[in-house]
Amino acid sequence: MSQFYLRLCLLSCLALIGLIYPLRAEELALPPSPLSLEQALNLAWKKNPALKVSRLDQLIADQEVVRARSGYLPKVDARTSHTIYDDPTKFQGTEMGGPGGAFTFSMTDRNFWSNQITVDQTIYDFGATGSRYRQSVLGKEIARLNTGNTRDEIFFQVARLYFQVLRSEKLVIVAQQEVVQLQEHLKDAKDLYEFGLVTYNDVLQAQVALSDARQQLIRAQNTVINTRAVFNKLLNIPVDYPTKLQAEDGIALPAWNQENATELALEERSDLKAAHRQVLQGEKGVAEARAGYFPRLFAQAGHIYQQNDLTIHDSQYFAILGLQWNLFSGLDTRAQVAQANQRVHQLQVQKHDLAQQVRLEVQTAYLGLKETAERITVTKDAVTQGEENLRLNQERYREQVGTATDVIDAQTLLTQARVNYFNAIFDHQIAKAQMLRAVGRINRLAAKDDSGANGQKNGRP
């Protein structure tokens, strides 16, 4: 029975903790293990804070369209009030046909209620309302495209860090191999020293080299932890979570040349599309500002009720067809038009500069692809040569033909060759991701699901 009550108390405590510290399932969800690049991108789409903020901007832009559309609809205002006069409004007149004496009479009660309801409808305002509405629609498209651009940048950062984590893990293995091989060399040096075949200096050299290799191993292990933490932050998961990544075969990339890639980028990039719509939005802003020179034609109807015991009718209905025209605004309208025109020119300059930046990014990515592909071939041969060089120098040292310095130098060269090889391999994958980012197609790496991460669902760019 005591065990039963103990378990009951434990379950009660856990339930109480759950009530005190409620956590959503989404916050507790951890990524699958091992995590593929595709899964990482979809996780980033759902959980990355910058993307969440960008999607909220879309919702804000949606409401801006609703606000702008309201200009086409009538405005209904209602008002009620209670008035107290210290002296009611009076009318003074002269009696006609009589002795000519003056008389006064009240026009209102001293204490009364009044109510009013009016409906105001703009009939024509020379395009002001239409321009505002079209600006809001373009703003909605811009927000959607900005989300696409944010998504592409986040996806590139995820892909870059994904391969950086894999690279750092490989470099830990390289550092471990160096430690093992230098331990073997230290053993050889001690054995030869015990037989009196070498001086103690060889042992000291081996110990120093081994100590340095162990330091490099510690640095490599810390690099894995730090790189993984940055990767986790992008996915909005705990930075200290030991995320396991799946070894990727590599990113598949079409055989683009630089010219084709540049043309594709100018067509596909979300930021360029957004820049074009910003120019159009600015032009609509000019039209809205110019509408300030012209009148507003409106219609108004309503009902007025005023409590008054001195009048025959307490309430009245009315209808108005009017023209409202600001004849002089202290040059404010003129300044607004000038500002709008300058803003359009500013946006056109920014659009042109962005197009040049896109061309530069494509060129940089294309050259990076070529460079890293060539580096892989060169460094792969260097690793094979470095392994053979180390083997020969170890044999020469054991046979007392070579020196300890030769072995350590050969080990250093082999380690550097391995580092260069893995750097080339993962730099090549990062260069592929950079090319996809440059042409605006990195979202194709994400799965085609209902999350909209690949831009094919839910109207996303």
RAVEN-V874411 format. One record per pair of residues at least 6 apart in sequence whose C-alpha atoms are under 7 Angstrom apart, sorted by sequence separation. I is the first residue (numbers start at 1). GAP is how many residues later the second one is. D is the distance in Angstrom with one decimal. If there is no record, write none. Layout:
i-><I/I>
gap-><GAP/GAP>
d-><D/D>
//
This chain:
i-><45/94/95/192/193/232/233/308/396/397/436/448/452/455/94/95/193/232/307/397/446/447/450/94/306/446/452/93/94/230/305/306/393/433/93/229/305/443/444/92/93/229/304/305/443/92/304/443/91/92/189/190/303/304/393/394/90/91/189/303/393/90/91/302/303/90/91/302/89/90/186/301/302/390/88/89/301/89/300/301/88/186/300/390/88/185/186/299/300/389/390/88/299/87/298/299/86/182/298/386/85/297/298/84/85/297/84/183/296/297/386/387/83/84/182/295/296/386/83/295/296/82/83/295/82/179/294/295/383/386/81/82/81/80/81/179/383/80/178/179/382/383/79/80/79/78/79/175/379/78/77/78/293/77/175/176/292/379/380/76/77/175/379/76/75/76/289/74/75/172/376/74/75/74/289/290/73/172/289/376/171/172/375/376/286/168/372/286/168/169/285/286/372/373/168/372/71/282/165/369/282/283/165/282/369/165/368/369/68/69/68/279/161/365/65/68/279/162/278/279/365/366/161/365/65/64/65/158/362/276/158/275/362/361/362/61/62/61/272/358/58/61/272/272/58/57/58/55/54/51/262/51/51/262/261/258/258/41/41/149/37/148/149/146/145/146/145/146/145/142/142/138/138/135/135/131/131/131/132/131/128/127/128/127/126/125/126/125/269/270/125/268/269/124/125/268/124/265/123/124/265/122/123/264/265/122/123/121/122/121/251/261/120/121/250/253/120/119/120/251/118/119/118/119/118/117/118/48/117/48/116/117/47/48/116/47/115/116/44/115/44/114/115/43/114/113/114/113/112/112/109/108/109/108/202/107/35/36/34/35/36/33/34/35/34/178/174/174/171/167/167/167/163/163/160/159/156/156/156/152/156/155/152/152/148/144/145/144/42/41/42/38/38/45/38/42>
gap-><6/6/6/6/6/6/6/6/6/6/6/6/6/6/7/7/7/7/7/7/7/7/7/8/8/8/8/9/9/9/9/9/9/9/10/10/10/10/10/11/11/11/11/11/11/12/12/12/13/13/13/13/13/13/13/13/14/14/14/14/14/15/15/15/15/16/16/16/17/17/17/17/17/17/18/18/18/19/19/19/20/20/20/20/21/21/21/21/21/21/21/22/22/23/23/23/24/24/24/24/25/25/25/26/26/26/27/27/27/27/27/27/28/28/28/28/28/28/29/29/29/30/30/30/31/31/31/31/31/31/32/32/33/34/34/34/34/35/35/35/35/35/36/36/37/38/38/38/38/39/40/40/40/41/41/41/41/41/41/42/42/42/42/43/44/44/44/45/45/45/45/46/46/47/47/47/48/48/48/48/49/49/49/49/51/52/52/54/55/55/55/55/55/55/56/56/58/58/59/59/61/61/62/62/62/63/63/63/64/64/65/65/66/66/68/68/68/69/69/69/69/69/70/70/71/72/72/73/73/75/76/76/76/77/77/78/78/79/79/80/82/82/82/83/85/86/86/92/93/96/97/99/100/100/101/105/108/114/117/121/122/122/122/124/125/125/126/128/129/132/135/139/143/146/149/153/154/156/156/157/160/161/163/164/165/166/168/170/170/170/171/171/171/172/172/172/173/173/174/174/174/175/175/175/175/176/176/177/177/178/178/178/179/179/179/179/180/181/181/181/182/182/183/183/184/185/185/186/186/187/187/187/188/188/188/189/189/189/190/190/191/191/191/192/192/193/193/194/195/196/199/200/200/202/202/203/209/209/210/210/210/211/211/211/212/237/241/244/248/255/256/259/263/267/270/274/277/278/281/285/286/287/290/291/313/316/316/317/404/405/405/407/408/408/409/411>
d-><6.6/6.1/5.9/5.9/6.1/6.4/5.7/6.1/4.7/5.6/4.6/5.9/6.0/5.0/5.9/6.2/6.4/5.2/5.8/6.6/6.2/6.4/6.1/4.4/5.3/5.3/6.5/5.7/6.1/7.0/5.6/6.3/6.5/6.7/5.5/4.4/4.1/6.8/5.6/5.7/6.3/6.0/5.4/6.5/4.7/4.3/5.2/6.8/5.4/6.7/6.1/6.0/5.7/6.4/6.3/5.9/6.4/5.3/5.4/4.4/5.4/5.4/6.1/5.8/6.3/4.1/6.5/5.5/5.7/5.3/6.3/5.5/6.6/6.4/6.3/5.4/4.1/5.7/5.6/6.1/5.8/5.1/4.9/5.0/6.0/6.7/6.6/5.6/6.4/6.3/6.0/4.8/4.5/6.5/6.0/6.1/7.0/6.9/5.4/7.0/5.1/6.0/6.3/5.8/6.4/4.6/4.5/6.7/5.6/6.4/6.4/6.2/5.8/6.7/5.6/6.4/5.0/4.6/5.5/5.5/6.3/5.9/6.3/4.2/4.4/6.2/6.6/7.0/6.3/6.9/5.9/6.3/5.4/5.7/6.5/5.7/5.2/4.3/6.5/6.3/5.9/5.8/5.7/6.4/5.2/5.7/6.3/6.8/6.3/4.2/5.6/6.5/6.9/5.3/6.5/6.4/6.0/6.2/5.9/5.7/6.5/5.0/4.9/4.5/5.6/6.4/6.7/6.4/5.1/6.2/6.1/5.5/6.4/4.5/5.9/6.0/6.8/5.3/5.1/5.3/6.5/6.1/5.7/6.0/5.9/6.7/5.5/5.0/6.5/6.2/6.1/6.1/6.4/6.3/5.3/5.0/5.8/6.7/6.1/6.1/6.6/6.3/5.9/5.1/5.4/5.9/5.8/6.6/5.9/5.8/4.8/5.8/7.0/6.0/6.5/6.5/5.7/6.9/6.9/6.3/5.8/6.6/5.7/5.0/4.9/6.0/5.9/6.6/6.5/6.8/6.8/5.5/5.3/5.8/6.9/6.3/6.0/4.9/7.0/6.7/6.5/6.7/7.0/6.9/5.2/6.3/6.0/6.4/5.3/6.9/6.0/6.6/6.4/6.1/6.8/6.6/6.4/6.0/6.8/5.3/6.9/6.0/5.7/6.8/5.2/6.5/6.7/6.7/5.7/5.0/6.6/6.2/6.0/5.0/6.1/5.2/6.7/6.3/6.6/5.4/4.5/6.6/5.4/6.3/5.6/7.0/6.7/6.5/6.3/6.9/4.5/6.5/4.5/6.0/6.3/5.4/5.2/6.5/5.5/7.0/3.8/6.2/5.0/6.0/5.9/4.4/6.9/5.7/6.5/5.3/6.3/6.3/6.0/6.3/6.3/6.8/4.5/5.5/6.8/6.6/6.9/5.3/5.7/5.9/4.1/5.4/6.6/5.8/5.4/5.4/5.8/6.7/6.0/5.5/4.5/5.8/5.9/6.2/6.6/5.0/4.7/5.5/6.4/6.2/4.1/6.0/6.0/5.3/5.3/6.8/5.7/5.9/6.8/6.4/5.8/6.5/6.0/6.2/4.8/4.7/5.1/5.6/4.9/5.4/5.0/6.6/6.7/6.8/6.5/6.5/6.9/6.2/5.9/6.8/5.4/6.6/6.2/6.7/6.3/6.3/7.0/6.9/6.1/6.2/5.3/6.5/5.8/6.5/6.0/5.7/6.9/6.1/5.0/5.6/6.2/5.9>
//
